[in-house]
């Protein structure tokens, strides 16, 4: 006991001496008046305070350790005076104490120890299986209460107060944001001279554009529609009958968006709008060329507004419809640019 006190006293003295030495060293490092300071006085004061705080914290930890050692010594003296073996007592205490994890699990599960099962045993025994009246696990009960609270908040937020947006409203908001972003993107492209105005979409007639459209057609479209547009796997592009509209914008949209359920891909992923305009313009020039081995017509006959108006003027009858149905081809595969 005496040896322990001497050791602890020496430790405290060393700690206080070291803290004083650190403070003196910090003061000695302060620059003399008139010399160029390497550190400002505020920084030096801050360093001194931090070192002093660390020293005080170390002293407090040491004092707590001393108190614990003294308490253990007093316990040993108490049990020794009464003839009790301290090691046996410590083992008994350790056996009854639970770890933090065990305490947490007991609080979450509220499980009854096996030795106390008779306290919760019910008068219900079937084929050797006994039923216990255990409580519901607290963690499960708390989760159930949490779901009730969440449901109440959800109901108030979305359906009563209307402060939140439901999925349908969020979808509409996202679609509107996408539309605005698309317009901004198109305007940015137009400002750079790279835009494409769908409102001004029209067939191209210059030789260079038509030649470019022909090259694109031969490279990408001829495998389904034939080199001259006579049709193959895809429909005939040289007659007046169209499956998805024969006006230029419809032809452009069919090429641009494709018809996936009929096997035609959306070419907008591989061709720029200008290139699609060129190939659509070339396709319009194929009408009436009557190539050999032309495929049977598919879809409905398309007549331009000018043609329909001329026909109406010659017959003095209202032009209610400018489309007629093509004869059915039971073997035709409706795929391609006219889909």
Residue, then its C-alpha position, 0 to 999 in steps of 0.5 A: x500500500x505504501x509503495x503504491x502511494x509513493x509511485x502515484x505521488x511521483x507520477x503526479x509530481x512528474x506531470x506537474x513538472x512537465x506541464x510547467x516546463x512546457x509553459x516555460x519553454x513556450x514563453x521562452x520561444x516568444x520573440x524579443x521586442x523589436x525582432x521579427x516574430x515567427x509566430x504571432x502572439x495570438x498563435x503562441x497563446x493558443x499553443x500554450x493553452x492547448x498544451x496546458x489543456x492537454x496537461x490538465x486532461x492528463x492529470x485528470x485521467x491520472x487522478x481517476x486512475x489513482x481513485x480507482x486504485x485506492x478503491x480497490x485497495x480499500x476493498x481488499x483491506x475490507x475483505x481481508x479484515x473479515x477473512x473473505x477471499x477477494x479472488x473468489x468474490x471477484x469471480x462471483x461478481x464477474x459471473x453475474x455481470x453482463x457485457x454491454x452487448x448482452x444488456x442490449x440484446x436483453x433490452x431488445x428481445x425481453x427474452x426470459x432465461x431458460x431457468x425461469x421458463x416455468x414462470x411463463x409456462x402456459x397450461x398448453x401441452x401437445x405431444x411434448x411441445x410446451x407453450x410459453x407466454x413470452x412478451x413480444x420483442x420490444x424491437x418489434x413493438x417499437x417498429x410497429x409503432x414507428x410504422x403507425x407514426x410514419x403512416x400518419x405523417x404520410x397521410x397528413x403530408x400527401x393527402x390531408x395538407x397537400x404539402x407533398x407531391x404524389x407519384x403522378x404529380x411528380x411525373x408531370x413535374x419531371x416531364x415538364x422539366x424535361x420539356x423545358x430542358x429540351x427547349x433550352x438544349x435546342x436553343x443552345x444548339x441553334x445559337x451555335x448553328x447546330x440546331x434543327x427546327x422541326x417546325x421548318x421541316x421540308x424535303x430537300x431538293x438540292x443535288x448534294x442533299x439527295x446524293x447524300x440521302x441516296x448513299x445513306x439509303x443504300x448503306x442502311x436501308x437497302x437491305x430491307x427495302x431494296x436498292x431501288x426501294x422496291x421492297x423486300x423484308x420491308x415495304x415498297x417505297x415507290x408506290x402511293x401506299x404508306x403504313x404510317x403516313x406518306x407526308x414528309x414529316x411522317x416519313x421523317x418521324x418513322x425513320x427517326x423513331x422507328x417501329x420497334x414492334x415491326x423490327x425497324x430500329x430508331x435511326x435517331x440513335x445513329x443518324x443526325x436529324x440533318x441526315x435523316x432529312x436527307x434520306x427522307x427527301x431521297x425516299x420521297x423522290x422514289x415515288x412513281x419510279x416503278x422498279x422491277x420486282x416491286x412488292x405489293x402495296x401496303x397501308x393506305x394510299x396517300x394523296x397530297x393536299x394539292x392532289x386532293x384539292x385538284x380532284x375535288x375541283x374536277x368532280x365538284x365533290x367535297x374531298x372528305x378523304x384523300x386516302x384509299x385502302x391498298x389491296x391486302x397482301x397476305x404475305x407482306x411483312x410490314x416493316x421498314x420506313x413506311x411502318 
